[in-house]
């Protein structure tokens, strides 16, 4: 059951009084006296744990420190110097924990030092250093230029590159296909996903053209993969190793608390948007991701929205469905006990613990993308000997989740007159809420609406167009419901009067009329369409025209009397006219 993590007034008042009574930052008890000043001065952050008496305290605590994990009454958290000073004023006993980025030696993190990299079975049993990471990413694009395009999302505070690789069968084009994103390690010391995403890129590329399932995915999805979202945190100890990795960026800010939040506002952590945050917001605005997952570590659970709100999303049933598919697929290939946290591997984010300013909620609310947080390993920095095991546990579910981007309802929204794509809002009646609607995007007019199986009524709307409703749209899980929609422009009549160069004679007509060609040359094969007043095509045909002919006779006696709009494509230009049919 979802737990309400909103703090009540009594809790907030009590914590406020504690702050006021302890201005010096004193505290009552150390459980493990450690010189936190030296840790903060050296690393810029401290990792610690403490107990809470009431879960309602989480709603307050999440606003002053970076909560990492909540297990019943035990809280694990990070804090920079200012955040830790605020925490100390609460007079809560705590214990400093070893930094995850220092938990393994440099030798343990670098499997190459053991001399065991002599065949392909161990090639992903190490953490690439920064220069090796750049080499791998550029190497993928160089080796597969027809499938790969390397994007620079932006640069970090310390000017390291934030890279994203696009994989598609027409990689230089934007196609009428769902755009899918995998991204990892926005927390710089959570690095299982870093290596697994590099491995996944390699897996897609080497199997394209030989594995039908992989080929189908690449041909029908625009795939984007960012293995490392916080390079400064990961290479805090230097470019030569991930040893010394930290959670925060170089400004000691948690990037996954720095995004605009639908409940708390534009700056939920009280900090300016970081350089990395702005880069990701810009990149999301330049694309139209319909489905996404970001990888973390420290637990093993599929954490779905919302994190900030205790209320459910419009698509809570769909989230539980795809989350269950993720966890159940992993369970088939992993040892007992892996990925079983919370509800056997899945959890609503706020029911676990509240966070504000997370990337997941930002993408869902402001970019209408279904993004989930996947905690992929209990250990943040896995020994290299376990990396291939975790690949074996997970790669099939990576593929399954990506396929979900093609399911649900999708299609193209276009203009009834010009057939040009239209950027439209796609709303599900009596279902959508909290920005869960989706949009068709230019240059293709494509939209994608993942949704749980059922029957839906949909409304398509765009500025300058009549709104159109489509009823009884049937959706089945694991299947695609194609639905192309055309919208009629509000200016259709005015456009007709100012641009028509055709001549219909006689007009009004009894259904038998001649169309006088507006220009020469005219292609031997011309296309004609007749639309009713609602913009629905009621007649279409390809007309055969001999060279030099200037008109053609058309007979449509079966059409009902009324006003129609004629669209005529000469092969060189499109013309319009109004046709009135009478009895």
N, C-alpha and C positions, 0 to 999 in steps of 0.2 A: 504493500500500500504506500502511496505517495505520502511523505511527511511534509508538513508545512514548516518551512525553515524561516519564516518571517519573524523577526524579533518583536515581542510585545512591548508595550510602553514601560512596564515594570522593569524588564530586563535592560532596556536602553537607559532608563533613569538610574538604575543601580550601577551600571558600568560607567555612566557619566560621573556619578558621585565618587567612584573609585579613582577616576582620572583626576578629579579636582582635589582629592585628599592626598594624592601622591605626586605632587608636582616635581619632585626631585627624581622621579623614575625609580624609586625604591621598590623592592619586592620582598616577599615574606620568606621564600624558600628556594634554594637551588636543589634539584634532585641530582644534578651532576655538575659540580662547579667547574666550569671551563672558562677560560679567558675569551669571552665573546668579542671583546674589542680587537684582539689580535686576529680572530677569524674574519671579522668584518673588514678590518683594514687590509687583510691579505686577499680576500676573495670577493668582498663587496656584498656578501649575503651569508646568512646563517640558516642552517637546517635544524629544526628542533621539534619536540613533541610535548604535548600536555594533555590534561584531562579537562573535560567540561562537565558541568552538572546537569545542563539542560540543552537539548538540541536547538532551542530557540536562540541560544547565544551565537550560533553560527552566522545568522543574518547580520550581526554586528561585527563579529571577528573578521568576516570575509572582506569588510570594507577597510581594514587597517593592516592586514597581513595577507600573504599569498597562501591560501589553503591548498595543500597538496593532496590530502587524503583524509577521510573521516571514517573511522571504524568504530561504530557504536559511540562510546564516550571519549575515544582516543583520537586526538587530532594531530596530524603531521603538517608542518607548515614551513615556509621560507619567509625571510624578511631581510630587507636591506637595513642600513643603519637607522634611518628615520622611522621605518616601520617597527623595528625591534624596540626602539625607545618608547614608542606608543604602546606596544604590547607590555613592556615592563611595568608601565604605570597601572596596569590592570591587576598587578599583584598575584598573578597566576603562577603556581609552581610549574617549572618546565625542565626539560632535559635536552642538552645539545646532542645532536646525532652526527655521526661521521658524514662528510660530504659524499654523495654518490659518485661524483666525478673523480674522487680520489680512492674509491673502494678497491680498484684493481691497479696492479703495477703497470708500468709502461710495457713490460714484457708480456704480461697477460693480455693486454689489449691489442698487441701486435702479433698475430699468429705467424707472421712471416719470420719472426726472430727464431722460431722453433725449427725452421727448415722444412716445414710440412706443406709448403705451397708448390708441390711438384706436379699436381694434376688438377683438373677442373673441379674435383669434388671438394677441394678446400679453397677455391678461389674467393669465396665470399666469407671466409672465416677470419676476417680482420676488419678494423675500422680504418678506412682510407683517411690519410691526413688531408689537409686543405688542398695542397697542390695536386695530390692524386685524385681528389674529388673533382677538381676542375678538369683534369685530364680525362677522367672517365666520362663526364658529361659531354665534353666536346668530342670525345672519341665516338660516343654513340651517334651523334649527329653526323660526324664525318663518315663513319662506316655505313650509315643507312640514310643517305641524303633524301631518298624518295619517301622515307617514312618518318624522319625525325627533323625537328626544328628546335634549336636551343634559344630560349627566351631569357633575357635578364629582367627579372621582376623588379629589381632595384639593387641598392647597395646598403650595407649595414653601417652602423656608426663608425666602425673602423675600416670602412670601405671594402669589406669582403663582398663578393658577389652572391646575390640570392637568385638562384637559377631554377628554371622550370623547363622541362622537356615536353614538347608536344609530339604525340605519335598519332599519325593518321595516314590513310592511303592517298590522300590529296593534301599533303601537309601544308602547302603554301596557300590553300584556299580555306575560306570559312564555308562549311557545307551545311545543308539542312539536316543536321544530326545533333543529338544531345552532346553537350560538352561535360566531361567528367574530370574531376580533380582529386588526386591523392597528394597530401602534403604531410611532412613529418618534422618533428623535433623543433617546434616553436619554443619548447623548453630545451635549452641546449645540452642538458645532461641526461635526456631521455632518448637513447640512441638506437634502440632495436629497430625502429622504423626507418632510420637513416640507411642502414645497410640493406634491410629487406626491400626498400623501394628501389635502390640501385639494382639489386638482384632482379626485381620485378620488371624494370625497364629492359634489362638484358634478356629476360625470359620472353617477353613479348616480341622483341626484335628477332631473336634467333628462331622463334617458332612461327613467325608470320610466313604464310605461303606454304607451310607444310602441315601445320595443325589447323584443321578446319574451324574449330571453335575460336582459336586465337585470331585467325584471319577474319572471321566474321565480326568479332569485336572491334578490331582495328578498322575494318572497312565501314562500319556503321556507327562509330563513336569517335568523337574528337577527344583524345586522352591527353591529360596534362598531369605530369608528375614532378613534384618538388620534394626531393629527399631531405633537404636541410633548410629550414625556415629561419634559423637563428645561428648563423655561422660564428658570430662573435662569442656567443655563449659556449658553443661546442669547442671552439679553439681558444678558449680563455687562457689556456696554458701554453699557447703558441701553435703555429701552423703545422708543426711536425707530429702532433699527436692529439688525440681527444682526451688524454690524461689531464686532469684539472678542469674539465668541463663544468660549467655552472648553469643554473636554471635561467638567470636573467640575461639581458643584453649588456652591452658595454656601459650603459648608463645606470645599471643596476635596477632596471625596470622589468617587471614580468610582462612580456609581450602579450600573453594570453589573458591579461586583465586590462589591456590598454585600448581595446576597440570600443567604439560607441556601443552603448547598451540600451536595449529597448525599454528597460524599466528605470535605470538610474540616470541615463543621459549620455552626452557626448564624451565626457571624460570621467568615467566611473572611478578610476583610481586616483583622481586628482592630479594626474600628470599630463603634460602635453603629449600629443600623439608622437610616438617615436618614428624615426626615419623608416624603420622596417614596417611599422604599422601603416604608415602612409603609402609605402610601396605596395603593400598587399591590397589596401583599399582601392588604389588606382588600378591595379591589375584586375581586380574583381569587376570594376566598372567597365573595363575594356573588353570583357568577355561576358558570357552568359551561361555560367556553370549551372547545370540542373541538379547535379548530385555530387557530393564530395565527402571525403573522410580525412580527418587529421589524426596523426598517430602520436600517442604519448606513452609513458611508461610509469611504473610504480604500482600498477594494479592490472587486472585482466578482466575487462568488461567493455561492452558496447554501450556507451553513454549517449543517450539521445536527448533532443531538446524537450523542454527548455532547461537551461542552467539557472537563469536569473529569476524566472517566474515559477510559482508553484502550480499554476494552472497548466492544463494540457494543451498541446498544439491541436490544430484542426485535424492533423493526420496521425494522431496517436496510435490508432489501430495499424496503420501502415508501418510506422516506426517499430512497433512491437513485432510485426510480421517479419520485416527485413532484419531486425536485430536477432530474432529467434533463428532465422536462416543462417546468419553469420555464426552465431555461437554453436548451433547444432552441426554445421559443416565442420567447424574446427574440432568439435568433440569426436568426430569420426576418425580423425587422423592424429590426434594428440593423446598423450597419456592421461589417465584418470587424474582429475584435479586441476588440469589446465583450463583456464578461461571459464571458471565456475563462480566467480565472485557475484555478490548481490543476487539477482534472480537467475541463478545458473548461467551467468555470463552477460546479462543485459540489465540496464537500469535507466529510468528517467533521471536526467542529470540533477534536477533540484531535489528529488527524493533522496539522492545520495548526499549531496551538500550543495549549497548555493554558491555560485560565483557570479561576479558581474564583470562585464567587459571582455568576455570570451569571444574567440574567433567564431565558434560554432553558432552562437546566437546572433552575432553580427551578420553572418552570411545568410542565415535563415530569414531574419527580419528585413534587412535592407537590400539583399540581393535575391530574395525569393528562391534561394538554393537550398536543397535538402542536404545539410552538412551534419556529420556526426563526429563525435570524439571517440576514438578507439584506444583504450589503454591495453597495450599489446603484450606487456611482460611485467611481472611483479618486480623484477630487478631492472632498475633504470639503465644500468650499464652492464649488460650481460657479458660474462666471459666469452671470448671469441669461439670457444669450443661448442657453445650452445646456439650460435647464430643459425647454422644450417638446420638444426632441429626446429627452431621457430619458423624458419622458412617452410619446412615440411608441414608444420601444423597449419599454416595460414594461407599459402599461396592460392589454394582452390577457392577460399572464401573471398580473396581479393578479386578473383574473376567473377564470382557469383554476384557480388555487390555491384560491380561495374555493369553487369548485364541489367540490373534493375533500372539503370538510366534509360534503357530502351523500352521498358514496359510502362503500363499505364496508358495515358492518352497523349498522342503527339500528332503534329501535322503542320501545315503551312497556312498562314493567314495572308490573303492577298486582296487586291482591289478588283471589284467586279468589272470595271471599265478598262483598266490598263493591264490587269493581271500582275501588276507590280506588287512586291511584298509590302506588308503593312505591319507596323509596330503596334500591337494591340494588347489590351489587358484580357486575360482569360480567367474568369471567375466561376467557381462552382457554387450554385445556389444552395442556401441553407447548409453550407459546409465550411467555406473559407472564413477565416478570421485571423487577426494579428498578422497581416501581410502574407498569408499563405497562398494567395493567388500567384499566378505566373504570367509571363509576358512573352509574346513573340518578338523576335529581334531581327534587326537588319544586319546584314544585307539579304538574308534568306527568307525572313518572315516565319521562321521555324519556332515552334514552342514545344515544350515537353512537360507533362504533368504526371509525375509518379503519384499513384493513389491506390488505396486498398480497393479490392474488388467490390462491385456494386453497380447501381444504376444512378446516373447523375444528370442534372440539367445544367448546361453551361451557357454563360453569356460572354460574347466577344464584343469589345468596345474599343474605340480609338477616336481621338479628336478629329473632327471633320468627316465622320462616318456615322451612318445609322447603326445602332446597336443591334446585334443579332443573337437570338437565343436558340440553342439546339437542345432538344429534350431527349430523355431516355437513352443516354449514352451508356452502353454496357461495357464494364471493365471486368476482366478476369485476371487473377494473380498469375504472374509469370507469362503474361501475354501482352501484345501491343494492340491498342485500339487506335487505328489511324483515323484522323478527322481533319481534313482540310476545310477551311471556311473562307468564303469571300464576303467582304464588306462593301456596301454600296456607299459612295461618297455623297455627302449632303449637297455638294455643288454640282451634282450630275446634270440637273436641268440647265443651269447657267453655262456649264461647260459645253453642253450640247448646242446651245444657241450661238456660242462664240466661235466654236471650232469646226462645226460640221461643213463638209464640202461635198457630201454625197447628195444625190437627188433621188427621191422615191416618188414614183409616179404610177398610178394616182395615189394620193395621200390626203384624206383617209382612203382606206382600201377595203375591199371585201375579202382580202387574203391573196388576191392575185395582183402582183405589181411588178414593176421593172425597177431595177437598181442601175442608175447611171453612174459609171465610174468617175471618180473625182479627178483622176490624174492618169498620166502615162509616164513610165511604163507600169504595167500590172503583171504580176507573176502569173504563169499559166495556172497555178493552183492558188486560190485565195480562200481565206477563212471568213465565215460569217457566223455571227451569234445574235440571237434575239433574247432579250432579258425582259422579264415582267417588271412591274413597279416595285417589287420587293428585291430586285436584283438577282432573281433566280433565272438561270439559263433555261429557256423553254424550247429552244431550237438551235442547233448548230450544224454546220455542214462545210465541207471543202468544195468550192466551186471551180469547175474547169473552164478556163477562159482561153479561147484561141488567140493567137497573136493578132493584135490590132483591134480586137473587139472593144467596144466602148460601153456596153450595157449587157445586162443579163436578166432574164425573166425568172421570177420566183413565185411559187404557188404554195400557200399555207392555209388552205380552207378550213382545217380542223381546229385552228387556234380560236379561243374564245374572244369575243369583242373586248376591246380595252386599249390602254396605252402601253406601248412597248418601246424598248430602246434597242436600236440596231447598232452593232459593232462590226466594222468591216476592215479586215486586214489585207491590204493589197500586196503584202510582202515587202513593202518599202516604208509604209506608214499606216497607222491605225486611225480610222475615221468613225464618227458617231452620227446618228440621226435618230429622230423620233418617228415612230410609226403608229398610226391610229387605225385599228381594225374595227369595222362596224358590221352590223348584220347584213 
